[in-house]
């Protein structure tokens, strides 16, 4: 990656007393697949536009995860856990998918780095882990320094929002304990770091002016503070934290809807009652980074499980944090569905079930909490949060 300087402000110190570097079996408990295919197919006999019809088959991804589970039992969550002393290191990796195509077309590059950081740190905070550091990989056919600078500035902004270090930069103001910890991790992951701390020029591989991004975040949580959903019971409350828009999932379908609508990214978003905004601006709104808000809620108690609403929407993501025999009942109309989703559904003739399985629908993070915690969260004037549902006996997600 391009060298940068970033160091977080004061933060809590994670203790790694009596930690050792003997390698235990890696726990892939929180592995997930993020489909980003962008090929276009006909979509079979399904009514309206679908994610599958746009080239992304979530069911195929689920089947791959099922097969991998035979080799790495226990996968299926949002981030991988690695035992380290009295804590777990929690790791997550992701990209921003075909949202990059819209970045190329709109010329909006200064926020795509925020999306990149958000996709990984939002995953690992679902375990209650505080992000420690972030690594990025930037690949392009020919390096455009001005363009790359815009992207990296977004990554730095994302790291600041999540209070983590972008490795490759300066860490001079970090505590000695944290600095020693980073040295240990760097030694352990030397070959991995060598790969990720770089900008790759790959002539003839990418079209001129295009690039690809991927990111990797590591956080830590005390073992006795891990949030894993095991204590969730029927009657617990679902709290939704609002999104800024589409975030970084569903863009293969978004692009197909845009193409069929006859509109361009520079046209104003139709039917928007607020301040005029172009379709491109609405779609490129950066992903919300929930780290500080979620960690603050966790610190006050009552949080049992957390789901990051990405590809798969409510339908696939919420059940991943539940014990067997439990499902979710979602109260439709209990939060504001952003206008961009109404436009996408209308312009694409997309059915409700498909919308709910493809997009976040205005809720980017769902917390499963006790009733007391729910009352506290929704009445806290310092944050926007909605009581969007409850845990019920059964399986899957129902909407009422």
C-alpha positions, 0 to 999 in steps of 0.5 A: 500500500502507499505509505500513510501516517495514522495513529488512533486516539486514546483507547482501552488497553487489551491485556495479553498477559501470559500469551504465547505464540504456539499455534493452536488450531485456527477457528474459522467459526465466523467465516462467510462468503461475500458474492461479488459476481457481476456477470448478467444472466436472464434470471429464469422465471422469477418475477421482476429483477433479482440479484441472481438474475444480475449474476449473483447467486447467494444460494451458490455461496451458501452451498460453498460455505456448506462444503467448506464447513466439512473441512472447517467445522463451526463456520458461519459468522462474521469474523474469525477467532484466534485464541491469544492469552486471555483474549481472542483476536478477531479477523475479518476481510472483505472488499467493496464489490462492484460498487467500484464500477460506480466509483469509476463512472461517477469519479467519486473515489474519496469515500470508497476507502471508507467503504473498504474499512467499514466492511471489515471492521463492522464485521469484527465488532459483531463479536464485541472486538475493538479493531486494532489495525487494518491492512489494504491492498490496492491493485491497478493496471497503471498507478495514477498517484492522484487517484490512489491518493484519494482512495487512501485518504478514504481508508485513513478516514475509515480507520480514524472513524473506527479508531484503528491503525492503518499499518504501514504508517506511523504508530508513535503515539500508541501505548508501549503495550500495544506497540509490543503487541503489534510487533508480535503480530507482525512477526507471526504474520510476516508473509501475509503483511508482505503481501498486503503492504503494497500497491500492485501495478498489473499491466493489461489486467485491469482497464485503464483508470480502474483498480481493485481493493481489498482489506483486512482488519484485526481486533481483540476482545477478552474471552469472557466478553465475547459476543456470540449469540449463545445466550439469546432467548425468545423475547429478546429485542432486535434493535436496528441502527440506520444505514446511509444507503445501499452501503457496499452490497447489491450493486450488481443488481443496482447497476442492472436497475440503473441500466433498465431505467434509462437514467444516468448516475448524474440524473437527480434521484426521482421522487426524492422529497428532500434536498436534490441529490443525484442517483450517483451521490445517493448510491455512493454514500459511504458505508456507516462505520458502527464501531464506536456506537456499538462498542459504547452500547456493549459497554453498558450491558445487555447485548447478546448478539449482533448482525452486520446487514450486508449481502443476504439482507435481513433474511440471511444475516440475522439468523446467523447469530441465533441458537438453533430453534430461534428466529426473528420477527421483524416489524415492517414500518418500524424504521424509515426505509430510505428513498433510494430503496423505494426507487430501486424497487419501483424501477426494477420491479423487485419483489419485497422478498428479493429486496429484503434478501439483497439490500439492508433496507435502511438498517445496517446493523442489528443488535439482539438485546434484553428488554431493559437494554432496548429501552435504554438504547431507543431513548438515548437521544445521542444516537438513532436506533429503532426497535425493529423486531423480536426473537421468536421460537422457530427458524428464519425471519418473518415480516409482519 
